[in-house]
């Protein structure tokens, strides 16, 4: 990937929702994916790092090919390990 976001923006990749539970039960329908993996960050971003998994406001995202560009202000939180 050769995308370098400017200012306070990040580039993310939407992660697919799990189709099975931890115990192995297969789910018929899954909700829309809400998680995203950070692929690149702009020079003014210090709240997240590359490879963090985040929840964000998808209404603020701009699609660019298979990736989304989002201002850091629209990241709600970072998922823990």
Biotite code that builds the C-alpha atoms (Angstrom):
import biotite.structure as struc

atoms = struc.array([
    struc.Atom([0.000, 0.000, 0.000], chain_id="A", res_id=1, res_name="UNK", atom_name="CA", element="C"),
    struc.Atom([1.373, 3.379, -0.937], chain_id="A", res_id=2, res_name="UNK", atom_name="CA", element="C"),
    struc.Atom([-1.072, 5.734, 0.776], chain_id="A", res_id=3, res_name="UNK", atom_name="CA", element="C"),
    struc.Atom([0.151, 8.522, 3.041], chain_id="A", res_id=4, res_name="UNK", atom_name="CA", element="C"),
    struc.Atom([-2.674, 10.385, 4.804], chain_id="A", res_id=5, res_name="UNK", atom_name="CA", element="C"),
    struc.Atom([-2.274, 14.092, 5.445], chain_id="A", res_id=6, res_name="UNK", atom_name="CA", element="C"),
    struc.Atom([-2.869, 16.041, 8.643], chain_id="A", res_id=7, res_name="UNK", atom_name="CA", element="C"),
    struc.Atom([-5.019, 14.353, 11.251], chain_id="A", res_id=8, res_name="UNK", atom_name="CA", element="C"),
    struc.Atom([-6.323, 11.512, 9.067], chain_id="A", res_id=9, res_name="UNK", atom_name="CA", element="C"),
    struc.Atom([-5.830, 7.761, 9.236], chain_id="A", res_id=10, res_name="UNK", atom_name="CA", element="C"),
    struc.Atom([-6.246, 5.007, 6.650], chain_id="A", res_id=11, res_name="UNK", atom_name="CA", element="C"),
    struc.Atom([-8.108, 1.919, 7.847], chain_id="A", res_id=12, res_name="UNK", atom_name="CA", element="C"),
    struc.Atom([-9.208, -1.446, 6.514], chain_id="A", res_id=13, res_name="UNK", atom_name="CA", element="C"),
    struc.Atom([-12.615, -2.730, 7.583], chain_id="A", res_id=14, res_name="UNK", atom_name="CA", element="C"),
    struc.Atom([-12.463, -6.058, 9.423], chain_id="A", res_id=15, res_name="UNK", atom_name="CA", element="C"),
    struc.Atom([-15.090, -8.712, 8.783], chain_id="A", res_id=16, res_name="UNK", atom_name="CA", element="C"),
    struc.Atom([-17.381, -9.771, 11.607], chain_id="A", res_id=17, res_name="UNK", atom_name="CA", element="C"),
    struc.Atom([-16.921, -13.281, 12.939], chain_id="A", res_id=18, res_name="UNK", atom_name="CA", element="C"),
    struc.Atom([-19.281, -15.883, 11.487], chain_id="A", res_id=19, res_name="UNK", atom_name="CA", element="C"),
    struc.Atom([-18.901, -18.215, 14.483], chain_id="A", res_id=20, res_name="UNK", atom_name="CA", element="C"),
    struc.Atom([-18.949, -17.781, 18.235], chain_id="A", res_id=21, res_name="UNK", atom_name="CA", element="C"),
    struc.Atom([-15.983, -18.688, 20.457], chain_id="A", res_id=22, res_name="UNK", atom_name="CA", element="C"),
    struc.Atom([-17.657, -22.008, 21.265], chain_id="A", res_id=23, res_name="UNK", atom_name="CA", element="C"),
    struc.Atom([-18.022, -22.857, 17.551], chain_id="A", res_id=24, res_name="UNK", atom_name="CA", element="C"),
    struc.Atom([-21.694, -22.045, 16.934], chain_id="A", res_id=25, res_name="UNK", atom_name="CA", element="C"),
    struc.Atom([-22.191, -20.873, 13.353], chain_id="A", res_id=26, res_name="UNK", atom_name="CA", element="C"),
    struc.Atom([-24.178, -17.631, 13.106], chain_id="A", res_id=27, res_name="UNK", atom_name="CA", element="C"),
    struc.Atom([-26.697, -17.284, 10.264], chain_id="A", res_id=28, res_name="UNK", atom_name="CA", element="C"),
    struc.Atom([-26.394, -13.536, 9.978], chain_id="A", res_id=29, res_name="UNK", atom_name="CA", element="C"),
    struc.Atom([-23.764, -11.279, 11.409], chain_id="A", res_id=30, res_name="UNK", atom_name="CA", element="C"),
    struc.Atom([-23.978, -7.545, 11.975], chain_id="A", res_id=31, res_name="UNK", atom_name="CA", element="C"),
    struc.Atom([-22.058, -5.172, 9.761], chain_id="A", res_id=32, res_name="UNK", atom_name="CA", element="C"),
    struc.Atom([-18.406, -5.081, 10.720], chain_id="A", res_id=33, res_name="UNK", atom_name="CA", element="C"),
    struc.Atom([-17.685, -2.317, 13.165], chain_id="A", res_id=34, res_name="UNK", atom_name="CA", element="C"),
    struc.Atom([-13.973, -2.797, 13.636], chain_id="A", res_id=35, res_name="UNK", atom_name="CA", element="C"),
    struc.Atom([-11.157, -1.476, 11.480], chain_id="A", res_id=36, res_name="UNK", atom_name="CA", element="C"),
    struc.Atom([-7.398, -2.028, 11.383], chain_id="A", res_id=37, res_name="UNK", atom_name="CA", element="C"),
    struc.Atom([-5.207, 1.078, 11.120], chain_id="A", res_id=38, res_name="UNK", atom_name="CA", element="C"),
    struc.Atom([-2.925, 0.850, 8.067], chain_id="A", res_id=39, res_name="UNK", atom_name="CA", element="C"),
    struc.Atom([-1.385, 4.336, 7.962], chain_id="A", res_id=40, res_name="UNK", atom_name="CA", element="C"),
    struc.Atom([-1.488, 7.516, 10.045], chain_id="A", res_id=41, res_name="UNK", atom_name="CA", element="C"),
    struc.Atom([-1.013, 11.178, 9.216], chain_id="A", res_id=42, res_name="UNK", atom_name="CA", element="C"),
    struc.Atom([1.758, 13.323, 10.729], chain_id="A", res_id=43, res_name="UNK", atom_name="CA", element="C"),
    struc.Atom([-0.556, 15.008, 13.263], chain_id="A", res_id=44, res_name="UNK", atom_name="CA", element="C"),
    struc.Atom([-1.898, 11.730, 14.711], chain_id="A", res_id=45, res_name="UNK", atom_name="CA", element="C"),
    struc.Atom([-0.474, 10.425, 17.982], chain_id="A", res_id=46, res_name="UNK", atom_name="CA", element="C"),
    struc.Atom([-3.531, 8.731, 19.516], chain_id="A", res_id=47, res_name="UNK", atom_name="CA", element="C"),
    struc.Atom([-3.325, 5.511, 17.471], chain_id="A", res_id=48, res_name="UNK", atom_name="CA", element="C"),
    struc.Atom([-0.588, 3.432, 15.883], chain_id="A", res_id=49, res_name="UNK", atom_name="CA", element="C"),
    struc.Atom([-0.392, 1.292, 12.767], chain_id="A", res_id=50, res_name="UNK", atom_name="CA", element="C"),
    struc.Atom([-1.991, -2.159, 13.344], chain_id="A", res_id=51, res_name="UNK", atom_name="CA", element="C"),
    struc.Atom([-4.310, -0.907, 16.130], chain_id="A", res_id=52, res_name="UNK", atom_name="CA", element="C"),
    struc.Atom([-7.901, -2.162, 15.873], chain_id="A", res_id=53, res_name="UNK", atom_name="CA", element="C"),
    struc.Atom([-10.387, 0.661, 16.362], chain_id="A", res_id=54, res_name="UNK", atom_name="CA", element="C"),
    struc.Atom([-14.086, 1.445, 16.456], chain_id="A", res_id=55, res_name="UNK", atom_name="CA", element="C"),
    struc.Atom([-15.009, 4.525, 14.481], chain_id="A", res_id=56, res_name="UNK", atom_name="CA", element="C"),
    struc.Atom([-17.870, 6.559, 13.101], chain_id="A", res_id=57, res_name="UNK", atom_name="CA", element="C"),
    struc.Atom([-18.293, 5.047, 9.627], chain_id="A", res_id=58, res_name="UNK", atom_name="CA", element="C"),
    struc.Atom([-20.392, 8.023, 8.497], chain_id="A", res_id=59, res_name="UNK", atom_name="CA", element="C"),
    struc.Atom([-17.224, 10.140, 8.535], chain_id="A", res_id=60, res_name="UNK", atom_name="CA", element="C"),
    struc.Atom([-15.216, 7.664, 6.438], chain_id="A", res_id=61, res_name="UNK", atom_name="CA", element="C"),
    struc.Atom([-14.260, 8.316, 2.824], chain_id="A", res_id=62, res_name="UNK", atom_name="CA", element="C"),
    struc.Atom([-13.794, 5.160, 0.748], chain_id="A", res_id=63, res_name="UNK", atom_name="CA", element="C"),
    struc.Atom([-10.668, 4.919, -1.405], chain_id="A", res_id=64, res_name="UNK", atom_name="CA", element="C"),
    struc.Atom([-10.496, 1.582, -3.184], chain_id="A", res_id=65, res_name="UNK", atom_name="CA", element="C"),
    struc.Atom([-10.540, -1.123, -0.500], chain_id="A", res_id=66, res_name="UNK", atom_name="CA", element="C"),
    struc.Atom([-9.568, 1.302, 2.268], chain_id="A", res_id=67, res_name="UNK", atom_name="CA", element="C"),
    struc.Atom([-11.198, 4.143, 4.175], chain_id="A", res_id=68, res_name="UNK", atom_name="CA", element="C"),
    struc.Atom([-9.768, 7.528, 5.171], chain_id="A", res_id=69, res_name="UNK", atom_name="CA", element="C"),
    struc.Atom([-11.078, 8.919, 8.457], chain_id="A", res_id=70, res_name="UNK", atom_name="CA", element="C"),
    struc.Atom([-10.227, 11.990, 10.561], chain_id="A", res_id=71, res_name="UNK", atom_name="CA", element="C"),
    struc.Atom([-8.806, 10.942, 13.943], chain_id="A", res_id=72, res_name="UNK", atom_name="CA", element="C"),
    struc.Atom([-11.644, 12.842, 15.663], chain_id="A", res_id=73, res_name="UNK", atom_name="CA", element="C"),
    struc.Atom([-14.051, 10.107, 14.507], chain_id="A", res_id=74, res_name="UNK", atom_name="CA", element="C"),
    struc.Atom([-12.212, 7.233, 16.175], chain_id="A", res_id=75, res_name="UNK", atom_name="CA", element="C"),
    struc.Atom([-14.272, 6.241, 19.213], chain_id="A", res_id=76, res_name="UNK", atom_name="CA", element="C"),
    struc.Atom([-11.851, 3.850, 20.934], chain_id="A", res_id=77, res_name="UNK", atom_name="CA", element="C"),
    struc.Atom([-9.036, 1.354, 20.458], chain_id="A", res_id=78, res_name="UNK", atom_name="CA", element="C"),
    struc.Atom([-9.801, -2.322, 21.120], chain_id="A", res_id=79, res_name="UNK", atom_name="CA", element="C"),
    struc.Atom([-7.638, -3.903, 23.825], chain_id="A", res_id=80, res_name="UNK", atom_name="CA", element="C"),
    struc.Atom([-5.807, -7.189, 23.575], chain_id="A", res_id=81, res_name="UNK", atom_name="CA", element="C"),
])
